[in-house]
Amino acid sequence: MEPQRQFWKVRHRNRFLLTIMKELAGNAHISFEGDQKVLGLAAIQGATQVEDSVLKRNTLLPRQEFVSVPLEPSTLSPIFSKIGGTIPKSVRHILIEKNGQLEFAAYDNFHPECIFFGDAVSNAFLDVLISEGVLKRLDS
């Protein structure tokens, strides 16, 4: 029997993204796929537009811009300031890898059926986000 998939509704995208970035920062990278010219993330030190085995493009046609940035405590502020007040709709996919493993993914503009949490994201952490109204579990 296949395990039941969990679906998620992110109620406050910016707050959620900043919180999970803080949780996973350190020996990690975050990638954004979409219209990166708006964000200017490629200007952050250590940024690359080269995909790797974990962080890669997820939309093949039409080809989207892609940038991966080191996710460290020192890069949280520059990343978030480049994103601005809201996560633009032009950003289709956001992925975070830590220690070479995919630990978070929000595909298709945070579509409830397209959010993934890896083992580095604890149930206790998710429960706090739920209790604060940032995240909601949906029935699958």
C-alpha positions as CSV (number, residue, x, y, z in Angstrom):
1,M,0.0,0.0,0.0
2,E,1.3,3.4,-1.0
3,P,1.7,6.0,1.8
4,Q,-0.9,8.8,1.7
5,R,0.4,12.1,0.1
6,Q,0.1,15.2,2.1
7,F,-1.1,18.4,0.5
8,W,-0.3,21.9,1.9
9,K,-1.7,25.4,1.6
10,V,0.8,28.1,2.2
11,R,-1.2,31.0,3.5
12,H,1.6,33.6,3.8
13,R,4.2,32.9,1.2
14,N,6.8,35.5,2.1
15,R,6.7,34.7,5.8
16,F,6.8,30.9,5.0
17,L,9.7,31.2,2.6
18,L,11.8,33.4,5.0
19,T,11.1,30.9,7.9
20,I,12.0,27.8,5.9
21,M,15.1,29.6,4.6
22,K,16.2,30.3,8.1
23,E,15.5,26.7,9.2
24,L,17.5,25.2,6.4
25,A,20.3,27.8,6.1
26,G,23.9,26.5,6.4
27,N,25.6,24.2,3.9
28,A,22.6,24.7,1.6
29,H,21.5,26.3,-1.7
30,I,18.2,27.7,-2.9
31,S,17.2,27.8,-6.5
32,F,14.5,29.9,-8.2
33,E,13.1,29.2,-11.6
34,G,11.1,31.7,-13.6
35,D,11.8,35.3,-14.7
36,Q,15.0,36.0,-12.8
37,K,15.6,39.3,-14.5
38,V,13.0,40.8,-12.2
39,L,14.7,39.4,-9.1
40,G,18.4,40.1,-9.8
41,L,19.4,37.1,-7.7
42,A,22.3,36.3,-10.0
43,A,24.1,39.3,-8.6
44,I,24.4,37.6,-5.1
45,Q,27.9,36.3,-4.5
46,G,28.2,32.6,-5.2
47,A,25.1,32.5,-7.4
48,T,25.1,30.3,-10.5
49,Q,22.8,29.6,-13.4
50,V,24.2,26.1,-13.7
51,E,22.0,23.3,-12.7
52,D,23.3,20.4,-10.6
53,S,22.0,16.9,-9.7
54,V,19.7,18.2,-7.0
55,L,18.8,21.8,-8.1
56,K,17.7,21.8,-11.7
57,R,15.1,23.3,-14.0
58,N,11.6,21.8,-13.8
59,T,10.0,23.5,-16.7
60,L,11.6,22.5,-20.0
61,L,9.3,24.4,-22.4
62,P,9.2,27.2,-22.4
63,R,12.7,27.3,-20.9
64,Q,12.7,29.4,-17.8
65,E,15.6,31.4,-16.2
66,F,17.3,29.5,-13.4
67,V,19.5,30.7,-10.6
68,S,20.9,28.9,-7.5
69,V,22.3,30.9,-4.5
70,P,24.1,29.7,-1.4
71,L,21.7,29.6,1.5
72,E,23.7,30.7,4.5
73,P,22.8,32.9,7.5
74,S,24.7,35.7,5.8
75,T,22.8,35.4,2.5
76,L,19.3,35.4,3.9
77,S,18.9,39.2,3.9
78,P,20.3,39.7,0.4
79,I,18.1,36.9,-1.1
80,F,15.0,38.2,0.6
81,S,15.7,41.8,-0.3
82,K,16.1,40.8,-4.0
83,I,12.7,39.0,-3.9
84,G,11.1,42.1,-2.4
85,G,7.7,42.5,-0.7
86,T,6.1,39.6,-2.4
87,I,7.2,36.5,-4.2
88,P,6.5,37.4,-7.9
89,K,4.2,35.1,-9.8
90,S,6.9,34.9,-12.4
91,V,8.9,32.6,-9.9
92,R,7.4,29.2,-10.8
93,H,9.6,26.9,-8.7
94,I,11.7,27.3,-5.5
95,L,13.9,24.4,-4.3
96,I,16.3,24.1,-1.3
97,E,19.0,21.5,-0.9
98,K,20.9,21.0,2.2
99,N,24.0,18.7,2.5
100,G,23.3,17.5,-1.1
101,Q,19.7,16.4,-0.4
102,L,16.5,18.1,-1.6
103,E,14.8,19.3,1.6
104,F,12.1,21.7,0.3
105,A,10.4,22.3,-3.0
106,A,7.5,24.5,-4.0
107,Y,6.5,23.8,-7.6
108,D,4.0,25.6,-9.7
109,N,3.8,28.8,-7.6
110,F,3.2,26.9,-4.3
111,H,0.4,24.7,-5.7
112,P,-1.0,22.7,-2.7
113,E,-0.2,19.3,-4.5
114,C,3.3,20.4,-5.4
115,I,5.0,21.1,-2.1
116,F,7.7,18.8,-0.8
117,F,9.4,18.6,2.6
118,G,12.5,16.4,3.2
119,D,13.7,14.8,6.4
120,A,15.6,18.0,7.5
121,V,12.2,19.7,8.0
122,S,10.8,18.3,11.2
123,N,7.1,17.7,12.1
124,A,7.6,20.1,15.1
125,F,8.7,22.9,12.7
126,L,5.7,22.3,10.5
127,D,3.4,22.2,13.5
128,V,4.7,25.7,14.6
129,L,3.9,27.0,11.1
130,I,0.5,25.5,11.2
131,S,-0.2,26.9,14.7
132,E,0.9,30.4,13.5
133,G,-1.5,30.1,10.5
134,V,1.3,30.3,7.9
135,L,0.7,26.7,6.7
136,K,-2.3,24.4,6.5
137,R,-2.6,20.7,5.9
138,L,-5.1,19.7,3.3
139,D,-6.8,16.4,2.9
140,S,-5.4,14.5,0.0
